[in-house]
Amino acid sequence: MSIIGVVIAVVVAALVYALCVALGLPSIVAIIAAVLVLLAGVPTGGYGLGGRFGTRG
């Protein structure tokens, strides 16, 4: 897994958190949204492509 993909996923999660807080949502909702973005982005290298458990042959 590329470290650049992880950094991109973290930056996108931080932007999601900031957007949720700016919209006036509770901070717990913003934290959950950021964690979901991280879970979706980190296993695939941060690009949202491919599978979490490997690729199909």
CHARMM-style PDB file with segment names, atoms N, HN, CA, C and O in Angstrom:
ATOM      1  N   MET     1       0.853  -1.180   0.000  1.00  0.00      PROA
ATOM      2  CA  MET     1       0.000   0.000   0.000  1.00  0.00      PROA
ATOM      3  C   MET     1       0.895   1.239   0.000  1.00  0.00      PROA
ATOM      4  O   MET     1       1.854   1.335   0.766  1.00  0.00      PROA
ATOM      5  N   SER     2       0.565   2.159  -0.856  1.00  0.00      PROA
ATOM      6  HN  SER     2      -0.214   2.081  -1.478  1.00  0.00      PROA
ATOM      7  CA  SER     2       1.363   3.365  -0.983  1.00  0.00      PROA
ATOM      8  C   SER     2       1.051   4.347   0.149  1.00  0.00      PROA
ATOM      9  O   SER     2      -0.105   4.548   0.522  1.00  0.00      PROA
ATOM     10  N   ILE     3       2.094   4.940   0.672  1.00  0.00      PROA
ATOM     11  HN  ILE     3       3.033   4.777   0.369  1.00  0.00      PROA
ATOM     12  CA  ILE     3       1.905   5.916   1.753  1.00  0.00      PROA
ATOM     13  C   ILE     3       1.181   7.159   1.240  1.00  0.00      PROA
ATOM     14  O   ILE     3       0.503   7.844   2.005  1.00  0.00      PROA
ATOM     15  N   ILE     4       1.323   7.450  -0.053  1.00  0.00      PROA
ATOM     16  HN  ILE     4       1.874   6.893  -0.675  1.00  0.00      PROA
ATOM     17  CA  ILE     4       0.632   8.603  -0.626  1.00  0.00      PROA
ATOM     18  C   ILE     4      -0.881   8.380  -0.589  1.00  0.00      PROA
ATOM     19  O   ILE     4      -1.642   9.311  -0.326  1.00  0.00      PROA
ATOM     20  N   GLY     5      -1.310   7.152  -0.852  1.00  0.00      PROA
ATOM     21  HN  GLY     5      -0.691   6.396  -1.066  1.00  0.00      PROA
ATOM     22  CA  GLY     5      -2.736   6.850  -0.785  1.00  0.00      PROA
ATOM     23  C   GLY     5      -3.294   7.018   0.610  1.00  0.00      PROA
ATOM     24  O   GLY     5      -4.418   7.487   0.785  1.00  0.00      PROA
ATOM     25  N   VAL     6      -2.506   6.633   1.609  1.00  0.00      PROA
ATOM     26  HN  VAL     6      -1.593   6.251   1.467  1.00  0.00      PROA
ATOM     27  CA  VAL     6      -2.941   6.796   3.002  1.00  0.00      PROA
ATOM     28  C   VAL     6      -3.052   8.271   3.348  1.00  0.00      PROA
ATOM     29  O   VAL     6      -4.004   8.691   4.006  1.00  0.00      PROA
ATOM     30  N   VAL     7      -2.082   9.055   2.906  1.00  0.00      PROA
ATOM     31  HN  VAL     7      -1.309   8.714   2.371  1.00  0.00      PROA
ATOM     32  CA  VAL     7      -2.110  10.502   3.181  1.00  0.00      PROA
ATOM     33  C   VAL     7      -3.321  11.140   2.516  1.00  0.00      PROA
ATOM     34  O   VAL     7      -3.976  11.994   3.112  1.00  0.00      PROA
ATOM     35  N   ILE     8      -3.625  10.734   1.284  1.00  0.00      PROA
ATOM     36  HN  ILE     8      -3.092  10.040   0.799  1.00  0.00      PROA
ATOM     37  CA  ILE     8      -4.802  11.277   0.596  1.00  0.00      PROA
ATOM     38  C   ILE     8      -6.073  10.920   1.359  1.00  0.00      PROA
ATOM     39  O   ILE     8      -6.960  11.760   1.513  1.00  0.00      PROA
ATOM     40  N   ALA     9      -6.168   9.688   1.836  1.00  0.00      PROA
ATOM     41  HN  ALA     9      -5.448   9.006   1.711  1.00  0.00      PROA
ATOM     42  CA  ALA     9      -7.354   9.272   2.590  1.00  0.00      PROA
ATOM     43  C   ALA     9      -7.500  10.080   3.882  1.00  0.00      PROA
ATOM     44  O   ALA     9      -8.609  10.466   4.250  1.00  0.00      PROA
ATOM     45  N   VAL    10      -6.395  10.333   4.562  1.00  0.00      PROA
ATOM     46  HN  VAL    10      -5.494  10.019   4.263  1.00  0.00      PROA
ATOM     47  CA  VAL    10      -6.440  11.112   5.809  1.00  0.00      PROA
ATOM     48  C   VAL    10      -6.858  12.548   5.525  1.00  0.00      PROA
ATOM     49  O   VAL    10      -7.648  13.122   6.275  1.00  0.00      PROA
ATOM     50  N   VAL    11      -6.339  13.133   4.453  1.00  0.00      PROA
ATOM     51  HN  VAL    11      -5.698  12.667   3.843  1.00  0.00      PROA
ATOM     52  CA  VAL    11      -6.699  14.516   4.106  1.00  0.00      PROA
ATOM     53  C   VAL    11      -8.190  14.607   3.749  1.00  0.00      PROA
ATOM     54  O   VAL    11      -8.876  15.543   4.161  1.00  0.00      PROA
ATOM     55  N   VAL    12      -8.679  13.633   2.985  1.00  0.00      PROA
ATOM     56  HN  VAL    12      -8.122  12.873   2.650  1.00  0.00      PROA
ATOM     57  CA  VAL    12     -10.104  13.645   2.632  1.00  0.00      PROA
ATOM     58  C   VAL    12     -10.964  13.474   3.885  1.00  0.00      PROA
ATOM     59  O   VAL    12     -12.005  14.119   4.014  1.00  0.00      PROA
ATOM     60  N   ALA    13     -10.536  12.612   4.808  1.00  0.00      PROA
ATOM     61  HN  ALA    13      -9.690  12.088   4.704  1.00  0.00      PROA
ATOM     62  CA  ALA    13     -11.286  12.441   6.052  1.00  0.00      PROA
ATOM     63  C   ALA    13     -11.308  13.728   6.866  1.00  0.00      PROA
ATOM     64  O   ALA    13     -12.330  14.073   7.459  1.00  0.00      PROA
ATOM     65  N   ALA    14     -10.190  14.433   6.896  1.00  0.00      PROA
ATOM     66  HN  ALA    14      -9.360  14.152   6.415  1.00  0.00      PROA
ATOM     67  CA  ALA    14     -10.147  15.716   7.613  1.00  0.00      PROA
ATOM     68  C   ALA    14     -11.075  16.742   6.959  1.00  0.00      PROA
ATOM     69  O   ALA    14     -11.724  17.525   7.654  1.00  0.00      PROA
ATOM     70  N   LEU    15     -11.138  16.739   5.637  1.00  0.00      PROA
ATOM     71  HN  LEU    15     -10.611  16.103   5.073  1.00  0.00      PROA
ATOM     72  CA  LEU    15     -12.044  17.655   4.943  1.00  0.00      PROA
ATOM     73  C   LEU    15     -13.509  17.307   5.229  1.00  0.00      PROA
ATOM     74  O   LEU    15     -14.340  18.200   5.399  1.00  0.00      PROA
ATOM     75  N   VAL    16     -13.820  16.016   5.281  1.00  0.00      PROA
ATOM     76  HN  VAL    16     -13.145  15.291   5.143  1.00  0.00      PROA
ATOM     77  CA  VAL    16     -15.181  15.601   5.608  1.00  0.00      PROA
ATOM     78  C   VAL    16     -15.538  16.044   7.022  1.00  0.00      PROA
ATOM     79  O   VAL    16     -16.642  16.534   7.261  1.00  0.00      PROA
ATOM     80  N   TYR    17     -14.614  15.873   7.951  1.00  0.00      PROA
ATOM     81  HN  TYR    17     -13.718  15.475   7.757  1.00  0.00      PROA
ATOM     82  CA  TYR    17     -14.861  16.307   9.330  1.00  0.00      PROA
ATOM     83  C   TYR    17     -15.114  17.820   9.386  1.00  0.00      PROA
ATOM     84  O   TYR    17     -16.062  18.277  10.025  1.00  0.00      PROA
ATOM     85  N   ALA    18     -14.254  18.585   8.708  1.00  0.00      PROA
ATOM     86  HN  ALA    18     -13.485  18.213   8.189  1.00  0.00      PROA
ATOM     87  CA  ALA    18     -14.407  20.047   8.715  1.00  0.00      PROA
ATOM     88  C   ALA    18     -15.725  20.465   8.071  1.00  0.00      PROA
ATOM     89  O   ALA    18     -16.376  21.401   8.537  1.00  0.00      PROA
ATOM     90  N   LEU    19     -16.119  19.778   7.006  1.00  0.00      PROA
ATOM     91  HN  LEU    19     -15.590  19.018   6.628  1.00  0.00      PROA
ATOM     92  CA  LEU    19     -17.374  20.105   6.342  1.00  0.00      PROA
ATOM     93  C   LEU    19     -18.566  19.815   7.246  1.00  0.00      PROA
ATOM     94  O   LEU    19     -19.502  20.612   7.317  1.00  0.00      PROA
ATOM     95  N   CYS    20     -18.536  18.687   7.932  1.00  0.00      PROA
ATOM     96  HN  CYS    20     -17.775  18.040   7.875  1.00  0.00      PROA
ATOM     97  CA  CYS    20     -19.638  18.343   8.840  1.00  0.00      PROA
ATOM     98  C   CYS    20     -19.753  19.359   9.982  1.00  0.00      PROA
ATOM     99  O   CYS    20     -20.857  19.758  10.352  1.00  0.00      PROA
ATOM    100  N   VAL    21     -18.623  19.771  10.530  1.00  0.00      PROA
ATOM    101  HN  VAL    21     -17.726  19.447  10.230  1.00  0.00      PROA
ATOM    102  CA  VAL    21     -18.645  20.754  11.611  1.00  0.00      PROA
ATOM    103  C   VAL    21     -19.132  22.101  11.086  1.00  0.00      PROA
ATOM    104  O   VAL    21     -19.882  22.800  11.767  1.00  0.00      PROA
ATOM    105  N   ALA    22     -18.709  22.467   9.878  1.00  0.00      PROA
ATOM    106  HN  ALA    22     -18.100  21.900   9.324  1.00  0.00      PROA
ATOM    107  CA  ALA    22     -19.138  23.749   9.300  1.00  0.00      PROA
ATOM    108  C   ALA    22     -20.637  23.758   9.019  1.00  0.00      PROA
ATOM    109  O   ALA    22     -21.274  24.810   9.071  1.00  0.00      PROA
ATOM    110  N   LEU    23     -21.199  22.593   8.722  1.00  0.00      PROA
ATOM    111  HN  LEU    23     -20.682  21.738   8.679  1.00  0.00      PROA
ATOM    112  CA  LEU    23     -22.635  22.514   8.475  1.00  0.00      PROA
ATOM    113  C   LEU    23     -23.449  22.500   9.761  1.00  0.00      PROA
ATOM    114  O   LEU    23     -24.679  22.528   9.720  1.00  0.00      PROA
ATOM    115  N   GLY    24     -22.769  22.456  10.902  1.00  0.00      PROA
ATOM    116  HN  GLY    24     -21.770  22.433  10.936  1.00  0.00      PROA
ATOM    117  CA  GLY    24     -23.462  22.516  12.175  1.00  0.00      PROA
ATOM    118  C   GLY    24     -23.859  21.164  12.727  1.00  0.00      PROA
ATOM    119  O   GLY    24     -24.644  21.087  13.672  1.00  0.00      PROA
ATOM    120  N   LEU    25     -23.331  20.099  12.154  1.00  0.00      PROA
ATOM    121  HN  LEU    25     -22.693  20.162  11.386  1.00  0.00      PROA
ATOM    122  CA  LEU    25     -23.636  18.766  12.673  1.00  0.00      PROA
ATOM    123  C   LEU    25     -22.889  18.539  13.984  1.00  0.00      PROA
ATOM    124  O   LEU    25     -21.846  19.149  14.218  1.00  0.00      PROA
ATOM    125  N   PRO    26     -23.411  17.671  14.831  1.00  0.00      PROA
ATOM    126  CA  PRO    26     -22.694  17.356  16.082  1.00  0.00      PROA
ATOM    127  C   PRO    26     -21.321  16.743  15.773  1.00  0.00      PROA
ATOM    128  O   PRO    26     -21.132  16.114  14.732  1.00  0.00      PROA
ATOM    129  N   SER    27     -20.392  16.932  16.670  1.00  0.00      PROA
ATOM    130  HN  SER    27     -20.546  17.443  17.516  1.00  0.00      PROA
ATOM    131  CA  SER    27     -19.032  16.468  16.411  1.00  0.00      PROA
ATOM    132  C   SER    27     -18.958  14.945  16.333  1.00  0.00      PROA
ATOM    133  O   SER    27     -18.106  14.410  15.624  1.00  0.00      PROA
ATOM    134  N   ILE    28     -19.833  14.237  17.049  1.00  0.00      PROA
ATOM    135  HN  ILE    28     -20.525  14.671  17.625  1.00  0.00      PROA
ATOM    136  CA  ILE    28     -19.803  12.775  16.986  1.00  0.00      PROA
ATOM    137  C   ILE    28     -20.187  12.295  15.591  1.00  0.00      PROA
ATOM    138  O   ILE    28     -19.644  11.304  15.103  1.00  0.00      PROA
ATOM    139  N   VAL    29     -21.123  12.994  14.946  1.00  0.00      PROA
ATOM    140  HN  VAL    29     -21.565  13.799  15.342  1.00  0.00      PROA
ATOM    141  CA  VAL    29     -21.507  12.653  13.578  1.00  0.00      PROA
ATOM    142  C   VAL    29     -20.345  12.915  12.629  1.00  0.00      PROA
ATOM    143  O   VAL    29     -20.093  12.129  11.715  1.00  0.00      PROA
ATOM    144  N   ALA    30     -19.643  14.012  12.845  1.00  0.00      PROA
ATOM    145  HN  ALA    30     -19.848  14.650  13.587  1.00  0.00      PROA
ATOM    146  CA  ALA    30     -18.500  14.345  12.006  1.00  0.00      PROA
ATOM    147  C   ALA    30     -17.380  13.323  12.179  1.00  0.00      PROA
ATOM    148  O   ALA    30     -16.728  12.945  11.206  1.00  0.00      PROA
ATOM    149  N   ILE    31     -17.157  12.877  13.404  1.00  0.00      PROA
ATOM    150  HN  ILE    31     -17.687  13.184  14.195  1.00  0.00      PROA
ATOM    151  CA  ILE    31     -16.113  11.875  13.659  1.00  0.00      PROA
ATOM    152  C   ILE    31     -16.481  10.553  12.988  1.00  0.00      PROA
ATOM    153  O   ILE    31     -15.626   9.913  12.377  1.00  0.00      PROA
ATOM    154  N   ILE    32     -17.747  10.139  13.096  1.00  0.00      PROA
ATOM    155  HN  ILE    32     -18.442  10.659  13.592  1.00  0.00      PROA
ATOM    156  CA  ILE    32     -18.172   8.895  12.464  1.00  0.00      PROA
ATOM    157  C   ILE    32     -18.036   8.985  10.945  1.00  0.00      PROA
ATOM    158  O   ILE    32     -17.610   8.024  10.305  1.00  0.00      PROA
ATOM    159  N   ALA    33     -18.394  10.125  10.369  1.00  0.00      PROA
ATOM    160  HN  ALA    33     -18.740  10.906  10.890  1.00  0.00      PROA
ATOM    161  CA  ALA    33     -18.259  10.299   8.923  1.00  0.00      PROA
ATOM    162  C   ALA    33     -16.790  10.228   8.505  1.00  0.00      PROA
ATOM    163  O   ALA    33     -16.467   9.614   7.489  1.00  0.00      PROA
ATOM    164  N   ALA    34     -15.903  10.848   9.276  1.00  0.00      PROA
ATOM    165  HN  ALA    34     -16.166  11.347  10.102  1.00  0.00      PROA
ATOM    166  CA  ALA    34     -14.479  10.811   8.948  1.00  0.00      PROA
ATOM    167  C   ALA    34     -13.914   9.400   9.062  1.00  0.00      PROA
ATOM    168  O   ALA    34     -13.087   8.994   8.245  1.00  0.00      PROA
ATOM    169  N   VAL    35     -14.353   8.654  10.068  1.00  0.00      PROA
ATOM    170  HN  VAL    35     -15.024   8.984  10.731  1.00  0.00      PROA
ATOM    171  CA  VAL    35     -13.882   7.274  10.225  1.00  0.00      PROA
ATOM    172  C   VAL    35     -14.373   6.412   9.064  1.00  0.00      PROA
ATOM    173  O   VAL    35     -13.631   5.566   8.565  1.00  0.00      PROA
ATOM    174  N   LEU    36     -15.607   6.619   8.633  1.00  0.00      PROA
ATOM    175  HN  LEU    36     -16.210   7.307   9.038  1.00  0.00      PROA
ATOM    176  CA  LEU    36     -16.115   5.861   7.496  1.00  0.00      PROA
ATOM    177  C   LEU    36     -15.337   6.164   6.223  1.00  0.00      PROA
ATOM    178  O   LEU    36     -15.080   5.270   5.417  1.00  0.00      PROA
ATOM    179  N   VAL    37     -14.964   7.425   6.046  1.00  0.00      PROA
ATOM    180  HN  VAL    37     -15.173   8.151   6.701  1.00  0.00      PROA
ATOM    181  CA  VAL    37     -14.148   7.787   4.880  1.00  0.00      PROA
ATOM    182  C   VAL    37     -12.786   7.106   4.962  1.00  0.00      PROA
ATOM    183  O   VAL    37     -12.274   6.617   3.955  1.00  0.00      PROA
ATOM    184  N   LEU    38     -12.201   7.072   6.155  1.00  0.00      PROA
ATOM    185  HN  LEU    38     -12.617   7.469   6.973  1.00  0.00      PROA
ATOM    186  CA  LEU    38     -10.908   6.391   6.304  1.00  0.00      PROA
ATOM    187  C   LEU    38     -11.031   4.900   6.021  1.00  0.00      PROA
ATOM    188  O   LEU    38     -10.174   4.328   5.346  1.00  0.00      PROA
ATOM    189  N   LEU    39     -12.085   4.263   6.527  1.00  0.00      PROA
ATOM    190  HN  LEU    39     -12.780   4.728   7.075  1.00  0.00      PROA
ATOM    191  CA  LEU    39     -12.272   2.834   6.294  1.00  0.00      PROA
ATOM    192  C   LEU    39     -12.477   2.535   4.813  1.00  0.00      PROA
ATOM    193  O   LEU    39     -12.060   1.485   4.325  1.00  0.00      PROA
ATOM    194  N   ALA    40     -13.109   3.442   4.109  1.00  0.00      PROA
ATOM    195  HN  ALA    40     -13.449   4.295   4.505  1.00  0.00      PROA
ATOM    196  CA  ALA    40     -13.339   3.233   2.683  1.00  0.00      PROA
ATOM    197  C   ALA    40     -12.088   3.509   1.865  1.00  0.00      PROA
ATOM    198  O   ALA    40     -11.889   2.897   0.815  1.00  0.00      PROA
ATOM    199  N   GLY    41     -11.246   4.416   2.327  1.00  0.00      PROA
ATOM    200  HN  GLY    41     -11.407   4.913   3.180  1.00  0.00      PROA
ATOM    201  CA  GLY    41     -10.113   4.840   1.510  1.00  0.00      PROA
ATOM    202  C   GLY    41      -8.806   4.153   1.786  1.00  0.00      PROA
ATOM    203  O   GLY    41      -8.053   3.896   0.847  1.00  0.00      PROA
ATOM    204  N   VAL    42      -8.495   3.842   3.026  1.00  0.00      PROA
ATOM    205  HN  VAL    42      -9.106   4.051   3.789  1.00  0.00      PROA
ATOM    206  CA  VAL    42      -7.167   3.326   3.369  1.00  0.00      PROA
ATOM    207  C   VAL    42      -6.896   1.942   2.792  1.00  0.00      PROA
ATOM    208  O   VAL    42      -5.818   1.750   2.231  1.00  0.00      PROA
ATOM    209  N   PRO    43      -7.799   0.962   2.890  1.00  0.00      PROA
ATOM    210  CA  PRO    43      -7.452  -0.371   2.380  1.00  0.00      PROA
ATOM    211  C   PRO    43      -7.196  -0.416   0.882  1.00  0.00      PROA
ATOM    212  O   PRO    43      -6.515  -1.320   0.398  1.00  0.00      PROA
ATOM    213  N   THR    44      -7.735   0.549   0.140  1.00  0.00      PROA
ATOM    214  HN  THR    44      -8.289   1.283   0.533  1.00  0.00      PROA
ATOM    215  CA  THR    44      -7.571   0.548  -1.302  1.00  0.00      PROA
ATOM    216  C   THR    44      -6.485   1.510  -1.751  1.00  0.00      PROA
ATOM    217  O   THR    44      -6.381   1.814  -2.940  1.00  0.00      PROA
ATOM    218  N   GLY    45      -5.684   1.986  -0.829  1.00  0.00      PROA
ATOM    219  HN  GLY    45      -5.769   1.739   0.137  1.00  0.00      PROA
ATOM    220  CA  GLY    45      -4.642   2.938  -1.188  1.00  0.00      PROA
ATOM    221  C   GLY    45      -5.127   4.366  -1.244  1.00  0.00      PROA
ATOM    222  O   GLY    45      -4.400   5.246  -1.706  1.00  0.00      PROA
ATOM    223  N   GLY    46      -6.349   4.619  -0.781  1.00  0.00      PROA
ATOM    224  HN  GLY    46      -6.940   3.904  -0.406  1.00  0.00      PROA
ATOM    225  CA  GLY    46      -6.856   5.980  -0.738  1.00  0.00      PROA
ATOM    226  C   GLY    46      -7.577   6.422  -1.985  1.00  0.00      PROA
ATOM    227  O   GLY    46      -8.015   7.570  -2.057  1.00  0.00      PROA
ATOM    228  N   TYR    47      -7.719   5.552  -2.977  1.00  0.00      PROA
ATOM    229  HN  TYR    47      -7.363   4.619  -2.918  1.00  0.00      PROA
ATOM    230  CA  TYR    47      -8.336   5.967  -4.224  1.00  0.00      PROA
ATOM    231  C   TYR    47      -9.743   5.400  -4.416  1.00  0.00      PROA
ATOM    232  O   TYR    47     -10.413   5.736  -5.392  1.00  0.00      PROA
ATOM    233  N   GLY    48     -10.199   4.539  -3.491  1.00  0.00      PROA
ATOM    234  HN  GLY    48      -9.654   4.265  -2.698  1.00  0.00      PROA
ATOM    235  CA  GLY    48     -11.540   4.015  -3.588  1.00  0.00      PROA
ATOM    236  C   GLY    48     -11.725   2.972  -4.676  1.00  0.00      PROA
ATOM    237  O   GLY    48     -12.859   2.674  -5.051  1.00  0.00      PROA
ATOM    238  N   LEU    49     -10.637   2.408  -5.195  1.00  0.00      PROA
ATOM    239  HN  LEU    49      -9.716   2.650  -4.891  1.00  0.00      PROA
ATOM    240  CA  LEU    49     -10.701   1.413  -6.256  1.00  0.00      PROA
ATOM    241  C   LEU    49     -10.181   0.089  -5.741  1.00  0.00      PROA
ATOM    242  O   LEU    49      -9.320   0.055  -4.862  1.00  0.00      PROA
ATOM    243  N   GLY    50     -10.693  -0.996  -6.279  1.00  0.00      PROA
ATOM    244  HN  GLY    50     -11.392  -0.969  -6.993  1.00  0.00      PROA
ATOM    245  CA  GLY    50     -10.190  -2.300  -5.898  1.00  0.00      PROA
ATOM    246  C   GLY    50     -10.935  -2.860  -4.711  1.00  0.00      PROA
ATOM    247  O   GLY    50     -11.907  -2.278  -4.229  1.00  0.00      PROA
ATOM    248  N   GLY    51     -10.453  -4.018  -4.244  1.00  0.00      PROA
ATOM    249  HN  GLY    51      -9.664  -4.490  -4.636  1.00  0.00      PROA
ATOM    250  CA  GLY    51     -11.125  -4.682  -3.147  1.00  0.00      PROA
ATOM    251  C   GLY    51     -10.320  -4.589  -1.863  1.00  0.00      PROA
ATOM    252  O   GLY    51      -9.106  -4.387  -1.881  1.00  0.00      PROA
ATOM    253  N   ARG    52     -11.017  -4.739  -0.758  1.00  0.00      PROA
ATOM    254  HN  ARG    52     -12.004  -4.903  -0.744  1.00  0.00      PROA
ATOM    255  CA  ARG    52     -10.386  -4.660   0.543  1.00  0.00      PROA
ATOM    256  C   ARG    52      -9.517  -5.887   0.814  1.00  0.00      PROA
ATOM    257  O   ARG    52      -8.506  -5.780   1.508  1.00  0.00      PROA
ATOM    258  N   PHE    53      -9.898  -7.068   0.271  1.00  0.00      PROA
ATOM    259  HN  PHE    53     -10.719  -7.155  -0.293  1.00  0.00      PROA
ATOM    260  CA  PHE    53      -9.212  -8.306   0.579  1.00  0.00      PROA
ATOM    261  C   PHE    53      -8.389  -8.836  -0.577  1.00  0.00      PROA
ATOM    262  O   PHE    53      -8.115 -10.034  -0.638  1.00  0.00      PROA
ATOM    263  N   GLY    54      -7.998  -7.988  -1.476  1.00  0.00      PROA
ATOM    264  HN  GLY    54      -8.221  -7.015  -1.427  1.00  0.00      PROA
ATOM    265  CA  GLY    54      -7.202  -8.429  -2.614  1.00  0.00      PROA
ATOM    266  C   GLY    54      -7.988  -8.299  -3.911  1.00  0.00      PROA
ATOM    267  O   GLY    54      -9.125  -7.828  -3.930  1.00  0.00      PROA
ATOM    268  N   THR    55      -7.356  -8.725  -4.981  1.00  0.00      PROA
ATOM    269  HN  THR    55      -6.432  -9.108  -4.966  1.00  0.00      PROA
ATOM    270  CA  THR    55      -7.993  -8.578  -6.276  1.00  0.00      PROA
ATOM    271  C   THR    55      -8.408  -9.948  -6.812  1.00  0.00      PROA
ATOM    272  O   THR    55      -7.880 -10.985  -6.411  1.00  0.00      PROA
ATOM    273  N   ARG    56      -9.353  -9.914  -7.714  1.00  0.00      PROA
ATOM    274  HN  ARG    56      -9.783  -9.072  -8.040  1.00  0.00      PROA
ATOM    275  CA  ARG    56      -9.793 -11.145  -8.354  1.00  0.00      PROA
ATOM    276  C   ARG    56      -8.874 -11.454  -9.526  1.00  0.00      PROA
ATOM    277  O   ARG    56      -8.356 -10.549 -10.180  1.00  0.00      PROA
ATOM    278  N   GLY    57      -8.680 -12.729  -9.779  1.00  0.00      PROA
ATOM    279  HN  GLY    57      -9.101 -13.464  -9.248  1.00  0.00      PROA
ATOM    280  CA  GLY    57      -7.806 -13.153 -10.864  1.00  0.00      PROA
ATOM    281  C   GLY    57      -8.498 -13.075 -12.152  1.00  0.00      PROA
ATOM    282  OT1 GLY    57      -7.914 -13.396 -13.187  1.00  0.00      PROA
TER     283      GLY     57
END
